[in-house]
């Protein structure tokens, strides 16, 4: 038996997009608990960091809140420029939005908005911050994909397409960067109780149909996504590259 293994991220700075709530907030808190300082990105995070800042401070870590609408290319460019002189050791591409409509009625405006946040922003952030990781010969990048990276879903064609693209970005970056000391991986959450799934949780018929398919028989919790992310950010995962880890209660096994 191997004893004494632990996730130690002391001395590292992690940037987490979509850090204000849900899975992103849980990832930020978990990485701070493991010793990392946190740069949180959100649309209203700087003006009202609230108890997230307190939670990270309580763990003895530094917290920097930056407001940025990742769907606005000009704001994203300004964010990348601001981060140019700051060492980011860990990048968590978590931020995502969803627009629900039948495929035949899915508005092009909704398609563009989803792609901008879920696909374009992670690519551009990884490209920019990854250049510095490559120079140092070290770094961790984790994309938050989805079980819909593998499935088409219902009434979410834009979201499914964007998460399919995220899965391919994990593989594409890993193919090029694994030999240079940078780990690029992903997690694929199943159905987790967050704001993004509020409509499904409120629909008793749809919720019952979903949970009947989940072998675990329940909604996932944000912390249950955050903990595998922390593992992928650690030295314990140093030989893992291009992997997308399903964290779905067994959903994809059925």
C-alpha positions as CSV (number, residue, x, y, z in Angstrom):
1,X,0.0,0.0,0.0
2,X,1.2,3.5,-0.9
3,X,0.8,5.8,2.1
4,X,1.2,9.5,2.5
5,X,0.1,10.6,-1.0
6,X,-1.4,14.0,-1.0
7,X,-2.1,16.9,-3.4
8,X,0.3,19.7,-2.7
9,X,-0.1,22.8,-4.8
10,X,1.8,25.2,-2.6
11,X,3.8,27.9,-4.5
12,X,1.6,27.7,-7.5
13,X,-1.0,30.1,-8.9
14,X,-4.2,28.8,-10.5
15,X,-6.5,30.7,-12.8
16,X,-10.1,29.5,-12.7
17,X,-12.6,30.9,-15.2
18,X,-16.3,31.0,-14.1
19,X,-15.1,31.0,-10.5
20,X,-18.1,32.9,-9.0
21,X,-20.4,29.9,-8.5
22,X,-21.1,26.3,-9.1
23,X,-18.3,24.0,-10.3
24,X,-15.9,26.9,-10.8
25,X,-16.3,28.2,-7.3
26,X,-15.8,24.7,-5.9
27,X,-12.6,24.2,-8.0
28,X,-11.2,27.5,-6.7
29,X,-11.8,26.6,-3.1
30,X,-10.5,23.1,-3.5
31,X,-7.3,24.2,-5.2
32,X,-6.8,26.8,-2.5
33,X,-7.2,24.1,0.1
34,X,-4.4,22.2,-1.7
35,X,-2.2,25.3,-1.3
36,X,-2.6,27.3,-4.6
37,X,-3.1,31.0,-4.8
38,X,-6.2,31.7,-7.0
39,X,-7.0,34.1,-9.8
40,X,-10.7,34.0,-10.3
41,X,-12.4,35.1,-13.5
42,X,-16.1,36.0,-13.6
43,X,-18.5,38.6,-15.0
44,X,-19.1,40.3,-11.6
45,X,-16.5,38.7,-9.4
46,X,-14.3,41.8,-8.7
47,X,-17.2,44.0,-7.6
48,X,-18.7,41.4,-5.3
49,X,-16.2,38.6,-4.5
50,X,-18.1,38.0,-1.3
51,X,-17.5,34.8,0.7
52,X,-15.4,33.2,-2.0
53,X,-12.6,35.6,-1.2
54,X,-13.1,34.9,2.5
55,X,-13.1,31.2,2.0
56,X,-9.8,31.3,0.1
57,X,-8.3,33.7,2.6
58,X,-9.3,31.3,5.4
59,X,-7.1,28.7,3.8
60,X,-4.2,31.1,3.9
61,X,-4.1,31.7,0.2
62,X,-4.1,34.9,-2.0
63,X,-7.1,35.6,-4.1
64,X,-7.3,38.0,-7.1
65,X,-10.7,38.6,-8.6
66,X,-10.9,39.8,-12.2
67,X,-14.1,40.7,-14.1
68,X,-14.2,39.6,-17.7
69,X,-17.0,38.6,-20.0
70,X,-15.3,35.8,-21.9
71,X,-17.8,36.1,-24.7
72,X,-16.6,39.6,-25.6
73,X,-13.4,39.3,-27.6
74,X,-12.2,42.7,-26.6
75,X,-12.5,41.9,-22.9
76,X,-10.8,38.6,-23.4
77,X,-7.9,40.3,-25.2
78,X,-7.6,42.8,-22.4
79,X,-7.5,39.9,-19.9
80,X,-4.8,38.1,-21.7
81,X,-2.7,41.3,-21.9
82,X,-3.2,41.9,-18.2
83,X,-2.0,38.3,-17.4
84,X,1.1,38.6,-19.6
85,X,3.4,39.5,-16.8
86,X,1.9,37.2,-14.2
87,X,3.0,33.6,-13.8
88,X,0.1,31.2,-14.1
89,X,1.0,27.6,-13.2
90,X,-2.4,26.1,-13.5
91,X,-5.3,27.0,-15.9
92,X,-8.8,25.8,-15.4
93,X,-11.0,26.4,-18.4
94,X,-14.3,26.0,-16.5
95,X,-16.6,28.9,-17.6
96,X,-19.5,27.9,-19.8
97,X,-23.0,28.9,-20.8
98,X,-25.9,27.0,-22.2
99,X,-28.8,28.0,-24.5
100,X,-31.8,25.6,-24.7
101,X,-33.9,25.4,-27.8
102,X,-34.8,22.6,-30.3
103,X,-32.2,22.3,-33.0
104,X,-34.6,23.5,-35.7
105,X,-35.2,26.7,-33.7
106,X,-31.7,27.3,-32.2
107,X,-31.0,31.0,-32.9
108,X,-27.7,31.8,-34.5
109,X,-27.1,34.5,-31.9
110,X,-27.3,31.8,-29.2
111,X,-25.0,29.6,-31.2
112,X,-22.4,32.4,-31.5
113,X,-22.6,33.2,-27.7
114,X,-22.2,29.6,-26.6
115,X,-19.2,29.1,-29.0
116,X,-17.5,32.3,-27.9
117,X,-17.6,31.4,-24.2
118,X,-17.3,27.6,-24.3
119,X,-14.9,27.1,-27.2
120,X,-13.1,30.3,-28.4
121,X,-12.2,31.6,-24.9
122,X,-10.6,28.4,-23.7
123,X,-8.6,28.0,-26.8
124,X,-7.3,31.6,-26.7
125,X,-6.5,31.5,-23.0
126,X,-4.7,28.2,-23.3
127,X,-2.8,29.4,-26.3
128,X,-1.7,32.6,-24.5
129,X,-0.9,31.2,-21.0
130,X,0.4,28.0,-22.5
131,X,3.2,29.8,-24.3
132,X,4.7,30.9,-21.0
133,X,4.2,27.4,-19.5
134,X,6.2,26.0,-22.5
135,X,9.0,28.4,-21.8
136,X,9.2,27.3,-18.2
137,X,8.8,23.6,-19.2
138,X,5.9,23.1,-16.7
139,X,2.3,23.8,-16.3
140,X,-1.2,22.2,-15.9
141,X,-4.2,22.9,-18.0
142,X,-7.6,21.3,-17.3
143,X,-10.6,21.8,-19.5
144,X,-14.1,21.2,-18.1
145,X,-15.8,19.3,-20.8
146,X,-19.1,17.4,-20.4
147,X,-20.8,14.1,-21.0
148,X,-22.2,15.9,-24.0
149,X,-18.7,15.9,-25.4
150,X,-19.7,12.3,-26.3
151,X,-23.5,12.7,-26.8
152,X,-25.8,15.1,-28.6
153,X,-28.2,15.9,-25.8
154,X,-31.7,17.3,-26.3
155,X,-32.4,20.9,-27.1
156,X,-28.7,22.0,-26.7
157,X,-27.1,21.6,-30.1
158,X,-24.8,24.6,-29.5
159,X,-23.7,23.4,-26.1
160,X,-23.1,19.8,-27.3
161,X,-21.1,21.1,-30.3
162,X,-19.0,23.4,-28.1
163,X,-18.2,20.6,-25.6
164,X,-17.3,18.2,-28.3
165,X,-14.8,20.8,-29.5
166,X,-13.4,21.2,-26.0
167,X,-12.7,17.4,-25.9
168,X,-10.7,17.8,-29.2
169,X,-8.8,20.8,-27.8
170,X,-7.7,18.7,-24.9
171,X,-6.2,16.1,-27.3
172,X,-4.8,18.7,-29.7
173,X,-2.9,20.7,-27.1
174,X,-1.7,17.5,-25.3
175,X,-0.3,16.0,-28.5
176,X,1.9,19.0,-28.9
177,X,2.7,19.9,-25.3
178,X,3.1,16.6,-23.4
179,X,6.8,16.3,-24.4
180,X,7.5,19.8,-23.2
181,X,6.4,19.4,-19.6
182,X,2.8,20.7,-19.8
183,X,-0.1,18.5,-18.9
184,X,-3.3,19.1,-20.7
185,X,-6.3,17.1,-19.6
186,X,-10.1,17.4,-19.0
187,X,-12.9,16.3,-16.9
188,X,-16.4,15.5,-18.2
189,X,-19.0,16.2,-15.6
190,X,-22.3,14.5,-15.8
191,X,-25.5,16.0,-14.3
192,X,-24.4,18.2,-11.4
193,X,-26.6,20.3,-9.2
194,X,-25.7,23.9,-10.4
195,X,-27.3,26.9,-11.9
196,X,-26.8,25.5,-15.4
197,X,-29.0,22.6,-14.6
198,X,-31.7,24.5,-12.6
199,X,-34.3,24.1,-15.3
200,X,-33.7,20.3,-15.4
201,X,-33.9,20.1,-11.6
202,X,-37.2,22.0,-11.7
203,X,-38.8,19.7,-14.3
204,X,-39.8,16.6,-12.2
205,X,-40.5,14.5,-15.2
206,X,-37.2,15.3,-17.0
207,X,-35.3,15.0,-13.7
208,X,-36.7,11.5,-13.0
209,X,-35.8,10.3,-16.5
210,X,-32.3,11.6,-16.1
211,X,-31.6,10.1,-12.7
212,X,-33.1,6.8,-13.7
213,X,-30.2,6.5,-16.2
214,X,-27.5,7.5,-13.7
215,X,-26.1,4.4,-11.9
216,X,-25.3,6.4,-8.9
217,X,-29.0,7.5,-8.8
218,X,-28.4,11.2,-7.9
219,X,-27.2,14.5,-9.0
220,X,-23.5,15.2,-8.7
221,X,-22.1,17.8,-6.3
222,X,-19.6,20.5,-7.4
223,X,-17.0,19.3,-5.0
224,X,-17.1,15.9,-6.7
225,X,-15.9,17.6,-9.9
226,X,-13.4,19.8,-8.1
227,X,-11.5,17.0,-6.4
228,X,-10.6,15.1,-9.6
229,X,-9.6,18.5,-11.1
230,X,-7.2,19.0,-8.2
231,X,-5.7,15.6,-8.8
232,X,-5.1,16.4,-12.5
233,X,-3.3,19.6,-11.4
234,X,-1.0,17.7,-9.1
235,X,2.3,15.9,-9.5
236,X,0.4,12.7,-9.0
237,X,-0.9,13.1,-12.6
238,X,2.4,14.0,-14.1
239,X,2.2,11.1,-16.7
240,X,-1.4,11.8,-17.6
241,X,-1.8,13.7,-20.9
242,X,-4.8,14.2,-23.2
243,X,-7.2,12.3,-20.9
244,X,-10.8,13.4,-20.4
245,X,-12.0,11.9,-17.1
246,X,-15.8,11.3,-16.9
247,X,-17.1,12.3,-13.5
248,X,-20.7,11.4,-14.1
249,X,-22.0,8.9,-11.6
250,X,-21.7,6.2,-14.3
251,X,-23.8,8.0,-16.9
252,X,-21.6,7.1,-19.9
253,X,-21.5,3.4,-18.9
254,X,-25.2,3.0,-19.9
